[in-house]
Each structure stands twice: as C-alpha cells, then as structure tokens.
Amino acid sequence: MKIGSLSEDLNSEKRISLTPEISKKYLDLGIEILINKSYGIHLGFHDSDYKEKGVQILNNIDEVINNCNSLLQVNLPEINYINKLKENISLIGIFNPFRNKEKMDLLLKKRINIFSLDLLPRIARTQSMDVLSSQANLAGYKAVIESFNEFEKVVPMMMTAAGTIPAAKVLVIGAGVAGLQAIATAKRLGAIVFATDIRQASKEQVESLGGKFLSIEGTEDLETEEGYAKETGEKFKLKQQKLLSDTLKKIDIVICTALIPGKKAPRIINEKMFKDIQAGSIVFDLAVEQGGNSAYSEIDKVVNKNGVKIIGYKNILNKLPLSATNLYSKNLYSFFLNLYDKEKKDLSINLKDEIINKTLIENKNI
C-alpha cells in the first residue's frame, strides 16, 4: 500500500497531514509513504527529516498522485489535481462536504472513497481521532491571545500607587470545545469571564473553569443527541438578544464560537447590539468563515465600528500551524488505524463500523 500527501495551498493552509514522526508510524505498518519536495519545509520539516524515516520524496505533486492509492490531506485538493486522481483511491481529511459540493460531485463521479473527519460521530472510540476537538481547542486559545493583543488595556487587575486598574471582562458566546478553551485561557490571564450557550448542560463545564454562566430560559432542549447545538426559534432568539444587550454594556472582549454543523453560523450579535458595546472593546468572531456570529465581521479583516474592533480570520490555525499539525497528524493516524486491515495490508471499508459509515461521503450525504 502506498499513501501519498500533497502540499497544501500555503496561501490558505499551513497545516500538513504528515510529520516525520507520524510518517514513521505508517512505515512501521509496512506502508510506503510518498510526498513531494519541500512538503513540510515551511514548518521546519526538511526533506532530509522525512528521508531519515524512510519516506519517499518525489519531484512534484503529479508524481505523488500517479504513484499512490490513498491520499492524506487537510483540505480538498484543487480541482486541477482532483482531475488527475485515479479512480477508486481513498482520500482522507477535513473536507467540509456541505460547502464543497462541486468538488465532492467530481470526486464521487471518479468513484473515489472520501472520508471526511469533520463527520466523525461523537462516541468514546473517536476521541483519539477527533480533529474538530483538537483543532477547536487551539482556535479557542488563539482567539483569546489575538483579542488581548488588540485590546489596548491590561487584562488582569493591577493595584498600583496611582490607583487600581480593574480586570477586563470577557464574554464567550458558545461553550463548545473552542469556547471552553477560550474561557480557560482568558481566566488564566486574569480576566473576569462570562459565557453563554443554548445548551444548559454547558453550565457546569463553564463554572468548573471559573466562568460565570449566563442562563437563557428554555435552553434545556436545545442540544442534539451528538451533543451539538440545535437551531433556535424566534422566541428564544429574542430572549437571547435581551440578555446579550444587557451584558454587552459591561463587556470588554467578546469571543464568538457558536456553530451548527452543516449550517450557516447563527447571527447572535446584530447591528443594533453594537450600540451597547463600549468603544475600545474587541469582538473576535471565530465563526466568520461560516457566515459569522457577529454583524460587521469580515474574513481576514479587523473592522473598526465606532471604536469597536471586530476581528475575523478565515483560518486562525494558520497562526499556530506547527501545534495544529502535530495534533492533526496524530488524529489522522488514529483514524487510519481503524480503517486499515493489517492482515490484508489494505483499507477495509466496513460500513457496519459506525466511524467508517458516518465519515464515508456518498451522494446521499450531500
């Protein structure tokens, strides 16, 4: 079996799928690993680092495509590379099928087995494969660091001979993995942290990290069986807006992390609410690529609205590419092990396995 991995488009993605350390684990299974020249050089992984482990370095991406029967990627390859893929190979990565229908249709026509790890079921067996959790953890951390960097005051309370500077007040919207890490990071750096989520079950998690949970009436039923947030009705949205409008008057930094899988991000902070946000405050919208939780947020821009900075990065993990790669490559290897038949030395697509069944893209999935 020959596994390949292609360089990602560095204009939009700095993570890669294979580190030299993880490559050795595949090689120990008797699998050949193929990458193109300078595959990981931007992260400090030289071709010689891979060669030492036994990885084959080919001249270019086309050679990798022509010689492998499985591909490990972060994102979907560009269409010109998809057109060159051989039929019946397997493609594994984070492919966001709901927003990449054109590429998905093309891959399915070529009978390519597509496994998208953002569709992993939330069960105990997937914890080591859970790319959404590992990457969201880093995103929540970095969102706080970036926000504090833009904030023009100190964050922790400081007592000086000239007077006392109060601690910054942070509101985290959405207490999933990214939100909980944002709470923990902001708290460690000395902020007073508030959080809100439509899932009442989040209250205990928020409070365990030292945050103050802002409850909205009617949250108990707004959680799917998989633990994700549901879409809310109009009555609930009005209650949420009232609570947030009252809260935003005293908040310095807002971290928005609310997402609904496969759907546009819910708009939580609307234009009217900005009248309640004091000048000098920061709104960081981690959901900007999915439409944004906040009004005025734009991809890869810092927008100034009446003295309030609204920040949105398309891929905040590009600011932590080495850490993100180290975690992602381990997640990917754990997923591959579940898919690989060591006796047959090949992939075993057993649709009775919930992990394989849920992550395999078929026409019915999109």
SETIPA-430003 format. One record per residue (C-alpha): residue in one letter; x, y, z. Coordinates in steps of 0.2 Angstrom, whole numbers, padded with zeros to 4 digits, always signed. Layout:
N
AXYZ ...
END
This chain:
366
M+0000+0000+0000 K+0006+0017-0005 I+0000+0033+0005 G+0003+0050-0003 S+0001+0068+0004 L+0002+0083-0006 S+0007+0101-0001 E-0007+0111+0004 D-0010+0129-0004 L+0000+0139+0008 N-0010+0155+0004 S-0024+0147+0014 E-0017+0132+0023 K-0001+0130+0033 R-0005+0114+0041 I+0000+0097+0034 S-0005+0079+0036 L+0011+0070+0040 T+0026+0075+0051 P+0042+0065+0051 E+0037+0057+0067 I+0020+0051+0062 S+0026+0045+0045 K+0037+0033+0054 K+0022+0025+0062 Y+0014+0022+0045 L+0031+0015+0038 D+0031+0003+0053 L+0015-0005+0047 G+0024-0009+0030 I+0016+0005+0021 E+0025+0016+0008 I+0024+0035+0011 L+0026+0047-0004 I+0027+0066-0003 N+0033+0080-0015 K+0048+0090-0012 S+0048+0104+0001 Y+0032+0096+0008 G+0034+0102+0026 I+0048+0115+0024 H+0038+0130+0030 L+0035+0121+0047 G+0054+0117+0048 F+0052+0099+0042 H+0066+0097+0029 D+0065+0083+0016 S+0080+0075+0024 D+0070+0073+0040 Y+0057+0063+0031 K+0071+0053+0021 E+0079+0048+0038 K+0062+0040+0042 G+0061+0031+0026 V+0048+0042+0017 Q+0050+0043-0002 I+0052+0061-0009 L+0046+0063-0026 N+0049+0078-0038 N+0032+0085-0038 I+0013+0083-0034 D+0009+0075-0050 E+0021+0061-0047 V+0014+0058-0029 I-0004+0057-0037 N+0002+0045-0050 N+0010+0033-0038 C-0001+0032-0023 N-0018+0023-0019 S-0023+0033-0004 L-0021+0052+0000 L-0020+0061+0017 Q-0024+0079+0016 V-0030+0093+0027 N-0041+0101+0014 L-0048+0095-0003 P-0036+0096-0017 E-0038+0109-0030 I-0049+0104-0045 N-0034+0103-0057 Y-0027+0089-0045 I-0044+0081-0042 N-0045+0078-0061 K-0028+0069-0061 L-0033+0057-0047 K-0035+0039-0051 E-0052+0030-0049 N-0055+0020-0033 I-0041+0028-0022 S-0046+0034-0004 L-0045+0052+0001 I-0045+0056+0020 G-0045+0074+0028 I-0057+0088+0034 F-0067+0091+0019 N-0082+0101+0024 P-0094+0092+0012 F-0108+0104+0014 R-0098+0118+0007 N-0088+0109-0006 K-0102+0101-0016 E-0094+0104-0033 K-0078+0096-0028 M-0087+0082-0020 D-0098+0078-0035 L-0082+0077-0046 L-0074+0065-0033 L-0089+0054-0032 K-0090+0053-0051 K-0072+0046-0051 R-0078+0033-0038 I-0065+0040-0025 N-0068+0034-0007 I-0069+0051+0003 F-0068+0050+0022 S-0071+0067+0030 L-0066+0068+0048 D-0077+0083+0052 L-0092+0070+0051 L-0085+0059+0065 P-0098+0053+0077 R-0096+0059+0095 I-0093+0042+0103 A-0079+0036+0115 R-0070+0027+0101 T-0067+0043+0091 Q-0058+0053+0105 S-0041+0050+0098 M-0047+0054+0080 D-0057+0070+0085 V-0050+0083+0073 L-0064+0095+0077 S-0059+0095+0096 S-0041+0096+0094 Q-0041+0110+0082 A-0055+0119+0090 N-0045+0119+0107 L-0031+0128+0098 A-0043+0140+0090 G-0051+0145+0106 Y-0034+0148+0114 K-0028+0158+0100 A-0044+0169+0098 V-0041+0175+0116 I-0022+0178+0113 E-0026+0188+0097 S-0040+0198+0106 F-0029+0203+0121 N-0016+0208+0109 E-0028+0220+0100 F-0035+0226+0117 E-0027+0242+0122 K-0028+0240+0141 V-0021+0227+0153 V-0031+0212+0156 P-0028+0207+0174 M-0032+0218+0189 M-0017+0228+0194 M-0015+0238+0210 T-0003+0252+0209 A+0001+0268+0219 A-0008+0278+0206 G-0023+0268+0208 T-0031+0251+0203 I-0034+0245+0186 P-0049+0233+0185 A-0049+0216+0177 A-0055+0215+0159 K-0072+0207+0157 V-0073+0194+0143 L-0089+0186+0136 V-0088+0169+0127 I-0103+0165+0116 G-0104+0146+0114 A-0097+0134+0126 G-0091+0120+0115 V-0073+0115+0114 A-0067+0131+0107 G-0077+0141+0119 L-0072+0131+0134 Q-0053+0133+0130 A-0056+0152+0127 I-0064+0153+0145 A-0049+0144+0152 T-0036+0154+0143 A-0045+0171+0147 K-0047+0166+0166 R-0028+0161+0167 L-0023+0178+0160 G-0033+0187+0174 A-0049+0191+0165 I-0067+0190+0173 V-0076+0178+0161 F-0094+0176+0157 A-0101+0163+0145 T-0117+0159+0137 D-0123+0144+0127 I-0140+0137+0122 R-0136+0120+0129 Q-0140+0120+0148 A-0128+0106+0150 S-0114+0118+0147 K-0117+0127+0163 E-0107+0115+0174 Q-0092+0115+0162 V-0091+0134+0161 E-0092+0136+0180 S-0079+0122+0183 L-0067+0133+0173 G-0071+0148+0184 G-0083+0157+0172 K-0100+0164+0176 F-0114+0156+0165 L-0127+0167+0159 S-0143+0156+0158 I-0157+0159+0145 E-0174+0152+0148 G-0178+0137+0138 T-0160+0130+0135 E-0163+0113+0141 D-0170+0105+0125 L-0158+0114+0113 E-0145+0100+0111 T-0144+0086+0098 E-0140+0068+0103 E-0122+0070+0097 G-0120+0085+0109 Y-0121+0099+0096 A-0132+0114+0097 K-0148+0115+0088 E-0156+0129+0078 T-0166+0140+0089 G-0184+0148+0087 E-0188+0166+0086 K-0194+0167+0104 F-0178+0160+0110 K-0168+0172+0099 L-0177+0187+0107 K-0173+0181+0125 Q-0155+0179+0120 Q-0154+0196+0112 K-0161+0204+0128 L-0149+0195+0139 L-0134+0199+0127 S-0139+0218+0125 D-0139+0220+0144 T-0122+0210+0146 L-0113+0219+0132 K-0114+0236+0141 K-0101+0230+0153 I-0090+0218+0142 D-0073+0222+0135 I-0070+0207+0124 V-0082+0196+0116 I-0076+0179+0109 C-0089+0171+0097 T-0088+0152+0094 A-0106+0147+0090 L-0108+0135+0076 I-0121+0122+0070 P-0114+0108+0060 G-0118+0109+0041 K-0127+0125+0043 K-0123+0144+0042 A-0117+0151+0059 P-0131+0159+0069 R-0131+0178+0069 I-0130+0182+0088 I-0124+0200+0089 N-0134+0210+0077 E-0131+0228+0071 K-0142+0236+0085 M-0132+0227+0099 F-0117+0237+0094 K-0124+0252+0102 D-0122+0244+0119 I-0104+0239+0116 Q-0092+0252+0123 A-0078+0260+0112 G-0061+0251+0114 S-0069+0234+0115 I-0065+0219+0105 V-0076+0206+0096 F-0067+0191+0089 D-0078+0180+0078 L-0072+0163+0076 A-0087+0158+0065 V-0083+0171+0052 E-0080+0159+0038 Q-0097+0151+0041 G-0106+0167+0040 G-0101+0174+0057 N-0110+0176+0074 S-0107+0195+0074 A-0113+0209+0062 Y-0099+0218+0053 S-0086+0204+0054 E-0077+0201+0038 I-0065+0187+0033 D-0046+0191+0037 K-0050+0209+0042 V-0051+0220+0058 V-0066+0231+0056 N-0067+0246+0066 K-0086+0251+0070 N-0087+0266+0081 G-0072+0262+0091 V-0076+0243+0092 K-0064+0231+0083 I-0072+0216+0075 I-0059+0203+0070 G-0062+0188+0059 Y-0049+0176+0052 K-0053+0163+0039 N-0041+0150+0047 I-0034+0155+0064 L-0025+0139+0064 N-0013+0146+0052 K-0006+0156+0067 L-0002+0140+0076 P+0002+0129+0061 L+0015+0118+0070 S+0005+0114+0085 A-0011+0111+0074 T-0001+0100+0063 N+0006+0089+0077 L-0012+0086+0084 Y-0020+0084+0067 S-0007+0071+0060 K-0010+0061+0076 N-0029+0062+0074 L-0027+0056+0056 Y-0016+0041+0060 S-0028+0035+0074 F-0042+0036+0061 F-0032+0027+0048 L-0028+0013+0060 N-0047+0010+0062 L-0048+0009+0043 Y-0033-0002+0040 D-0033-0021+0039 K-0016-0026+0045 E-0018-0044+0038 K-0023-0039+0021 K-0012-0024+0021 D-0026-0013+0014 L-0040-0002+0019 S-0056-0011+0025 I-0072-0001+0021 N-0083-0010+0034 L-0099+0000+0034 K-0105-0009+0049 D-0092+0001+0059 E-0101+0017+0064 I-0085+0028+0062 I-0082+0022+0044 N-0101+0023+0040 K-0103+0041+0046 T-0087+0048+0038 L-0088+0040+0021 I-0095+0053+0009 E-0109+0046-0003 N-0121+0055-0014 K-0134+0054+0000 N-0123+0063+0012 I-0123+0079+0002 
END
